[in-house]
């Protein structure tokens, strides 16, 4: 992205919305797009991820949280605060453990914003509610998948290379990407998917499908289907 987003402010706002939403839906409610997960699983997962990421940022061993059962709002509030305080205390340019090896603490500013955003969408969807987040934030979610997550998944052998690159175009915030190919070489794309940045991000994260009415698909639909069957994200 051209300019970094105010990640720590965004993280605080998204975490606050997630915490506020925990009591809005019964803990046993199914979470669409998350397999057999219930809301309780979603809350514990995100709390654990925050706790783990705080340890990674400090380059320290993670202290296990235990198996539960947990008081869900208390657990999430505690782990969310731990992450915010950790990232606020550390120099963004200090060395942390990241998904890409040693790197700046700032890696976790961005990563945890998008982890929280996607799971906030999960929680709101489970509650039958919508989520209003600025398109530029969703643009950055797409960018993270294209430039960080998918290449990492391929490098780790968690997915085979795409049969052909996929062009992605956000229509609400003018931005384009090439998934699975060299940036800027969109002529090699077999398929083009255009639509709002939110729907593109949700497509890459497996939260919607190519027949989403907000998306327009042109070109080789089979190549797109093949790409979406792979583990583009962890």
Backbone torsions as a table, in degrees:
resi	resn	phi	psi	omega
1	UNK	NA	153.2	-176.2
2	UNK	-66.7	-44.5	-179.8
3	UNK	-130.5	135.9	177.9
4	UNK	-62.5	145.8	175.2
5	UNK	-79.3	162.6	175.6
6	UNK	-75.8	74.7	-167.6
7	UNK	-59.2	-43.8	-176.2
8	UNK	-67.3	-36.4	174.9
9	UNK	-65.2	-43.7	177.5
10	UNK	-61.6	-43.3	-179.5
11	UNK	-59.2	-45.9	179.6
12	UNK	-60.4	-43.2	-178.6
13	UNK	-66.8	-42.6	-179.4
14	UNK	-68.9	-40.6	177.2
15	UNK	-62.4	-40.9	178.4
16	UNK	-61.3	-40.8	178.5
17	UNK	-66.9	-38.5	178.8
18	UNK	-64.5	-47.3	-180.0
19	UNK	-60.1	-43.6	-179.4
20	UNK	-63.7	-28.3	-177.1
21	UNK	-83.7	-13.8	-175.6
22	UNK	-60.5	-40.1	-177.7
23	UNK	-83.2	-3.2	-177.9
24	UNK	-81.9	-11.2	-173.8
25	UNK	-143.7	138.2	-179.7
26	UNK	-58.9	143.7	-176.0
27	UNK	-61.5	-23.8	-178.3
28	UNK	-88.1	1.9	-178.5
29	UNK	-66.6	134.8	175.9
30	UNK	-63.5	146.5	177.5
31	UNK	-108.6	106.3	179.8
32	UNK	-55.1	144.1	177.1
33	UNK	75.2	1.7	-178.7
34	UNK	-119.8	38.4	175.2
35	UNK	60.8	-124.6	-175.9
36	UNK	-93.9	7.2	-177.5
37	UNK	-64.1	145.1	168.0
38	UNK	-108.5	171.5	-179.3
39	UNK	-56.8	-38.8	179.9
40	UNK	-59.4	-38.5	179.0
41	UNK	-66.1	-39.9	-179.9
42	UNK	-62.8	-45.7	-178.1
43	UNK	-64.9	-46.0	-179.7
44	UNK	-64.0	-40.0	178.7
45	UNK	-59.1	-51.1	-176.6
46	UNK	-66.8	-37.4	176.3
47	UNK	-60.6	-45.4	179.6
48	UNK	-63.2	-39.8	179.5
49	UNK	-63.8	-42.2	176.7
50	UNK	-60.4	-45.5	-178.3
51	UNK	-62.9	-44.6	179.4
52	UNK	-65.1	-43.6	-178.8
53	UNK	-64.6	-34.8	176.8
54	UNK	-62.3	-41.0	177.7
55	UNK	-67.0	-40.4	177.8
56	UNK	-62.6	-40.3	179.8
57	UNK	-62.9	-35.6	179.7
58	UNK	-87.7	-5.0	-177.3
59	UNK	58.1	45.7	179.4
60	UNK	-125.1	154.6	175.2
61	UNK	-62.3	141.8	178.3
62	UNK	-74.8	135.0	173.3
63	UNK	-87.4	117.4	-176.4
64	UNK	-57.1	142.1	178.7
65	UNK	-84.5	-13.9	-176.2
66	UNK	92.8	176.0	-173.9
67	UNK	-93.5	-11.0	-177.1
68	UNK	87.3	-167.1	6.7
69	UNK	-67.8	155.2	-175.7
70	UNK	-116.8	153.5	163.7
71	UNK	-78.3	107.4	-168.1
72	UNK	-60.6	-49.7	179.0
73	UNK	-61.9	-39.9	-179.8
74	UNK	-65.2	-44.5	179.4
75	UNK	-60.3	-49.2	-176.6
76	UNK	-66.3	-43.2	179.8
77	UNK	-58.7	-42.5	-178.4
78	UNK	-66.5	-45.9	-177.4
79	UNK	-72.4	-35.7	177.0
80	UNK	-63.9	-43.2	178.9
81	UNK	-65.1	-39.9	178.2
82	UNK	-58.3	-44.4	-179.2
83	UNK	-66.1	-47.4	-179.7
84	UNK	-59.4	-45.5	-178.4
85	UNK	-65.3	-40.1	179.2
86	UNK	-62.7	-50.3	-177.6
87	UNK	-68.2	-30.3	177.6
88	UNK	-72.0	-30.0	-178.2
89	UNK	-80.3	-34.0	-172.4
90	UNK	-84.0	145.2	172.7
91	UNK	-63.7	124.8	-179.5
92	UNK	-54.9	-26.6	-178.8
93	UNK	-92.5	-2.4	176.2
94	UNK	-64.7	156.7	-177.9
95	UNK	-81.6	129.8	177.3
96	UNK	-125.1	168.3	166.6
97	UNK	-84.8	129.5	-179.5
98	UNK	-129.1	176.9	178.0
99	UNK	-66.8	-14.6	-178.6
100	UNK	-108.4	13.4	-174.7
101	UNK	98.8	-167.4	178.0
102	UNK	-56.9	134.3	-178.8
103	UNK	-165.8	-177.8	-175.7
104	UNK	-73.2	150.4	174.8
105	UNK	-54.8	-31.2	-179.4
106	UNK	-57.8	-23.3	175.2
107	UNK	-53.1	-41.7	-176.3
108	UNK	-75.5	-22.9	174.2
109	UNK	-58.0	-51.7	-177.4
110	UNK	-71.1	-46.8	-175.5
111	UNK	-59.7	-42.5	-177.2
112	UNK	-76.5	-26.3	171.5
113	UNK	-59.7	-47.9	-175.1
114	UNK	-76.5	-31.9	172.9
115	UNK	-60.5	-45.2	-179.1
116	UNK	-68.8	-41.1	-179.6
117	UNK	-60.2	-49.5	-178.4
118	UNK	-62.3	-42.2	-178.7
119	UNK	-76.3	-25.8	170.3
120	UNK	-64.9	-40.9	175.1
121	UNK	-59.6	-42.8	177.5
122	UNK	-57.4	-47.0	-177.3
123	UNK	-65.2	-45.1	179.6
124	UNK	-63.9	-39.1	179.0
125	UNK	-65.4	-41.2	177.8
126	UNK	-60.8	-32.6	179.8
127	UNK	-85.4	0.5	-179.1
128	UNK	74.6	25.3	-178.2
129	UNK	-116.7	163.8	177.2
130	UNK	-97.5	172.7	-179.7
131	UNK	-132.5	124.9	-178.8
132	UNK	-107.9	103.7	178.8
133	UNK	-130.2	143.4	-176.7
134	UNK	-56.3	137.1	-180.0
135	UNK	-54.9	-33.8	-177.9
136	UNK	-63.0	-27.8	177.5
137	UNK	-70.9	-42.7	177.3
138	UNK	-65.3	-33.5	175.2
139	UNK	-57.9	-42.5	-180.0
140	UNK	-69.4	-30.1	174.9
141	UNK	-63.3	-45.7	176.7
142	UNK	-60.5	-46.1	-177.1
143	UNK	-59.4	-39.3	179.9
144	UNK	-64.3	-41.0	178.1
145	UNK	-63.0	-46.7	-174.9
146	UNK	-67.0	-41.3	-171.9
147	UNK	-97.0	-20.3	-176.2
148	UNK	-121.0	-58.2	-169.0
149	UNK	-69.4	-54.4	-177.4
150	UNK	-62.7	-45.1	176.5
151	UNK	-59.8	-37.0	178.4
152	UNK	-66.3	-43.4	179.0
153	UNK	-58.6	-40.7	179.0
154	UNK	-68.3	-43.6	-179.0
155	UNK	-62.9	-35.6	-179.7
156	UNK	-82.4	-1.4	-179.9
157	UNK	77.8	17.1	179.5
158	UNK	-83.0	-13.1	175.5
159	UNK	-151.7	149.6	174.3
160	UNK	-78.6	154.8	175.4
161	UNK	-55.1	149.6	178.5
162	UNK	-63.5	149.2	177.2
163	UNK	-61.2	-35.3	178.2
164	UNK	-158.7	149.4	179.6
165	UNK	-62.5	154.1	179.3
166	UNK	-118.3	124.3	175.8
167	UNK	-84.2	136.6	179.1
168	UNK	-124.3	136.3	-178.9
169	UNK	-136.7	119.5	174.6
170	UNK	-82.0	128.8	-176.0
171	UNK	-94.5	-16.0	-178.6
172	UNK	-95.5	-26.2	172.9
173	UNK	-131.5	104.7	-170.1
174	UNK	-54.0	107.0	178.2
175	UNK	-160.4	142.6	179.8
176	UNK	-132.8	152.9	-179.7
177	UNK	-139.9	166.1	171.0
178	UNK	-125.9	110.0	179.5
179	UNK	-82.0	121.8	176.2
180	UNK	82.5	21.6	179.2
181	UNK	-155.6	171.2	-179.4
182	UNK	-65.4	133.1	180.0
183	UNK	-56.6	137.4	177.6
184	UNK	90.0	-10.9	-176.8
185	UNK	-102.6	56.3	-173.4
186	UNK	-70.7	-12.5	178.2
187	UNK	-65.0	-19.6	-179.7
188	UNK	-84.5	-5.9	-175.4
189	UNK	-68.1	137.0	176.3
190	UNK	-86.4	-26.8	-173.4
191	UNK	-140.4	149.8	175.2
192	UNK	-126.0	130.2	177.1
193	UNK	-120.5	124.2	179.8
194	UNK	-127.3	150.4	179.7
195	UNK	161.6	-177.7	178.8
196	UNK	-57.6	146.0	-177.8
197	UNK	-57.3	-37.4	179.5
198	UNK	-58.4	-46.0	-176.7
199	UNK	-69.9	-34.6	175.6
200	UNK	-63.2	-44.4	179.1
201	UNK	-62.2	-44.5	-179.4
202	UNK	-66.3	-32.0	175.6
203	UNK	-63.7	-46.8	-178.3
204	UNK	-67.4	-31.0	179.0
205	UNK	-89.3	8.2	175.8
206	UNK	73.8	22.7	-179.3
207	UNK	-99.4	-8.9	172.3
208	UNK	-145.3	178.3	-174.7
209	UNK	-123.0	169.3	-176.3
210	UNK	-65.3	-19.1	178.2
211	UNK	-90.4	12.5	173.6
212	UNK	-53.5	125.6	-177.0
213	UNK	-62.4	-16.9	178.7
214	UNK	-82.6	-9.0	-177.3
215	UNK	-106.8	146.3	174.8
216	UNK	-117.3	122.7	-178.2
217	UNK	-113.2	127.1	174.8
218	UNK	-128.2	151.7	179.0
219	UNK	96.8	-147.6	-172.0
220	UNK	-80.1	97.8	-178.6
221	UNK	-67.1	-30.1	179.0
222	UNK	-65.7	-38.0	177.9
223	UNK	-64.5	-38.2	177.1
224	UNK	-66.4	-44.9	-179.9
225	UNK	-60.5	-40.6	178.7
226	UNK	-63.4	-41.4	179.9
227	UNK	-64.2	-42.4	-176.0
228	UNK	-73.6	-16.4	176.2
229	UNK	-76.7	-12.5	-176.4
230	UNK	-92.2	166.3	-178.5
231	UNK	-86.0	82.2	-178.3
232	UNK	-69.4	-25.1	-179.5
233	UNK	-130.0	160.6	-179.3
234	UNK	-60.9	NA	NA
